[in-house]
Amino acid sequence: MKFSTRIDTDIPASDLFHIAGDFSRSERALAARGVLVRRIDPAQEPGTGLGWEIDFNWRGQRRMVRLDVTRFDHPSHITLDGHSDQFELSINMTVLALSRVKSRLLFETEVRPRSMRARLLLQTAKLGKSQLDRKYDQRITDFLTHLRAA
C-alpha cells in the first residue's frame, strides 16, 4: 500500500531539505509524542548508514520498527528503508524548488506485507484508503509544521 502527499511551503528548498534531513530534530519530535527512539549508528552527520530502532504503541500493542537511511542526496532526496515483524517500509522525501523562496516536499511511504496475516491486514485497510490518505496528509503536514517550529 502506498501513501503520498505533497506540501508546498514558503521557505527555500535548501532550508526545507535541512529541516527534513535534521534527524536529531525528528528524534526529539517523536520522543515528545511518546515514541521511544534509539539511534543505532551514533554518527552525528546525516547521511547513509544512520539507523534507528523505534518503539511505539499502536492499537494497544507495542510495535518496533527498524529504520535505516539508504539514500541521502543533498539537497533533494532522502530515502529511509525499514522493517517490522509484519511489514517492510520505504519512505522517500524529495524536495523540489519552485522558486527562490518557495519549495515543495514530496513525501511517499510504501508498506509491503511480510506475512499472510499482514497481507490480510493491508487488504482490509484498503477499504478505507481515502480516509487513511487524509489522515496521512494531515499527520505529515503537522509533523513538518512541528519540525519548522522546533
Secondary structure, 3 states (H helix, E strand, C coil): CEEEEEEEECCCHHHHHHHHCCHHHHHHHHHHCCCEEEECCCCCCCCCCCEEEEEEEECCEEEEEEEEEEEEECCCEEEEEEECCCEEEEEEEEEEECCCCCEEEEEEEEEEECCHHHHHHHHHHHHHHHHHHHHHHHHHHHHHHHHHHC
